[in-house]
Amino acid sequence: MTSKVLALLDAFSPSTPALTLSELARRTGMPLPTVYRRAAELVAWGALERGDDGRYRIGLRLWEVGSLAPRGLGLRELALPVMEDLYEVTHENVQLAVRQDLELVFIERIAGRHAVPVLTRVGGRFALHATGVGLVLLAHAPAEVQEQVLAAPLERYTELTITDPKRLRRCLAEVRRAGYAVSDRQVTMDALSVAAPIRVPEGVVAAISLVVAHDRADPVALAPLVQAAGRVVSRALNSSTGSAV
Amino acid sequence: MTSKVLALLDAFSPSTPALTLSELARRTGMPLPTVYRRAAELVAWGALERGDDGRYRIGLRLWEVGSLAPRGLGLRELALPVMEDLYEVTHENVQLAVRQDLELVFIERIAGRHAVPVLTRVGGRFALHATGVGLVLLAHAPAEVQEQVLAAPLERYTELTITDPKRLRRCLAEVRRAGYAVSDRQVTMDALSVAAPIRVPEGVVAAISLVVAHDRADPVALAPLVQAAGRVVSRALNSSTGSAV
């Protein structure tokens, strides 16, 4: 069954990257012999690797196949030169994200060494309603996605996180009008991010942002820089054939 | 069956990243209705995505799970600051690779804008016997891996590629003795690479290299720089717990 294979993969997460056989059985609800047999097949193919400690981890072969995802490495390869330019001229954190269901996934990050610390991890997820990239992705998401996010409880990260659906709705309208989003201390009290959309003819497919220390940030000055970067990546994306990001 | 799910994923490659249903059926040898049903399950989970053009591509969810591979993004995150340092002081191409079976897989690459063009692609594979990173990985591979590579035909990329097993065996011994590998125009006639091992107590798990234009390269000067970088990544790897790279 396809679903059993996928359930095994689902058991792994950033907080549980290495699992024993019995942990796999517990997390998937499958009997131990079934898990053992399927895990062995996945190891043989390279989707899982078993370490000297007996734990299973995601294998390099799965990483290789995953690298073929247009919205992952494909997008990253197109955006990276532009992200490096943004980093060179600002020495701040640069981030690239896409929406997956009701969350965002960070596709790439350049961390400024002396910039404000950020918690993002490539491949990691985050809520849409707090970060700059999240606000851009949410503002341009299909109406049903927006309604689902607005209807669910909005987690509070700081005292400035927007948790009132009505305020968030107005904020999203402003993001669409302005062409960029500002998240001012809405994730952590020391950081501000400015994000802009990356578009294809069908709509916004990704967002790029600068994350800077709140006390030295000037969003009005940063916005054109980030918007220009978003437009360069958009153009690269639209001229690459068959990417279907 | 696990194997049928994996066969569907196997159909995708860097040269065939987007496939129609009938192409999937042809490549996997499965009947069309079976392929259709399994592909739909993979789409529902996010392992595949179906574009407006009707073609299937690897989905972001698989990229997310793949990002948990210790030998993929885990290694890359530890190595990236060191690779950036190497790039800053040389402005040349920097590469990071691991061995998978009888080939190498490029885990990360920083491409110098004005440096010699290189063909490597993150997630892409290459033979072990020609590049600098490949020679390091092969020199420190288990004996049975070395014998398999030496017994198979060694592809010629340029007139300087080592294709004689006896010469290659001597070259590998020299790589182990020197602590670094030099590939001088053995992949393309304009490039030279210098590579060094990344080690854990159990052995060499990855290799890092600089790829420079052959006519401005001084391998003897570059070697200590690359070896030092390899040692910094090794130390980072050994002090990170439970990585099992």
Boltz contact constraints between the chains, C-beta under 6 A:
constraints:
  - contact:
      token1: [A, 2]
      token2: [B, 5]
      max_distance: 6.0
  - contact:
      token1: [A, 2]
      token2: [B, 38]
      max_distance: 6.0
  - contact:
      token1: [A, 2]
      token2: [B, 41]
      max_distance: 6.0
  - contact:
      token1: [A, 5]
      token2: [B, 2]
      max_distance: 6.0
  - contact:
      token1: [A, 5]
      token2: [B, 5]
      max_distance: 6.0
  - contact:
      token1: [A, 6]
      token2: [B, 45]
      max_distance: 6.0
  - contact:
      token1: [A, 9]
      token2: [B, 65]
      max_distance: 6.0
  - contact:
      token1: [A, 12]
      token2: [B, 68]
      max_distance: 6.0
  - contact:
      token1: [A, 17]
      token2: [B, 68]
      max_distance: 6.0
  - contact:
      token1: [A, 18]
      token2: [B, 242]
      max_distance: 6.0
  - contact:
      token1: [A, 38]
      token2: [B, 2]
      max_distance: 6.0
  - contact:
      token1: [A, 41]
      token2: [B, 2]
      max_distance: 6.0
  - contact:
      token1: [A, 45]
      token2: [B, 6]
      max_distance: 6.0
  - contact:
      token1: [A, 51]
      token2: [B, 244]
      max_distance: 6.0
  - contact:
      token1: [A, 57]
      token2: [B, 70]
      max_distance: 6.0
  - contact:
      token1: [A, 58]
      token2: [B, 68]
      max_distance: 6.0
  - contact:
      token1: [A, 58]
      token2: [B, 69]
      max_distance: 6.0
  - contact:
      token1: [A, 60]
      token2: [B, 69]
      max_distance: 6.0
  - contact:
      token1: [A, 60]
      token2: [B, 71]
      max_distance: 6.0
  - contact:
      token1: [A, 60]
      token2: [B, 72]
      max_distance: 6.0
  - contact:
      token1: [A, 60]
      token2: [B, 100]
      max_distance: 6.0
  - contact:
      token1: [A, 62]
      token2: [B, 66]
      max_distance: 6.0
  - contact:
      token1: [A, 63]
      token2: [B, 66]
      max_distance: 6.0
  - contact:
      token1: [A, 63]
      token2: [B, 69]
      max_distance: 6.0
  - contact:
      token1: [A, 63]
      token2: [B, 72]
      max_distance: 6.0
  - contact:
      token1: [A, 64]
      token2: [B, 123]
      max_distance: 6.0
  - contact:
      token1: [A, 65]
      token2: [B, 9]
      max_distance: 6.0
  - contact:
      token1: [A, 66]
      token2: [B, 62]
      max_distance: 6.0
  - contact:
      token1: [A, 66]
      token2: [B, 63]
      max_distance: 6.0
  - contact:
      token1: [A, 66]
      token2: [B, 66]
      max_distance: 6.0
  - contact:
      token1: [A, 67]
      token2: [B, 123]
      max_distance: 6.0
  - contact:
      token1: [A, 68]
      token2: [B, 12]
      max_distance: 6.0
  - contact:
      token1: [A, 68]
      token2: [B, 17]
      max_distance: 6.0
  - contact:
      token1: [A, 68]
      token2: [B, 58]
      max_distance: 6.0
  - contact:
      token1: [A, 69]
      token2: [B, 58]
      max_distance: 6.0
  - contact:
      token1: [A, 69]
      token2: [B, 60]
      max_distance: 6.0
  - contact:
      token1: [A, 69]
      token2: [B, 63]
      max_distance: 6.0
  - contact:
      token1: [A, 70]
      token2: [B, 57]
      max_distance: 6.0
  - contact:
      token1: [A, 71]
      token2: [B, 60]
      max_distance: 6.0
  - contact:
      token1: [A, 72]
      token2: [B, 60]
      max_distance: 6.0
  - contact:
      token1: [A, 72]
      token2: [B, 63]
      max_distance: 6.0
  - contact:
      token1: [A, 100]
      token2: [B, 60]
      max_distance: 6.0
  - contact:
      token1: [A, 122]
      token2: [B, 73]
      max_distance: 6.0
  - contact:
      token1: [A, 123]
      token2: [B, 64]
      max_distance: 6.0
  - contact:
      token1: [A, 123]
      token2: [B, 67]
      max_distance: 6.0
  - contact:
      token1: [A, 123]
      token2: [B, 73]
      max_distance: 6.0
  - contact:
      token1: [A, 244]
      token2: [B, 51]
      max_distance: 6.0
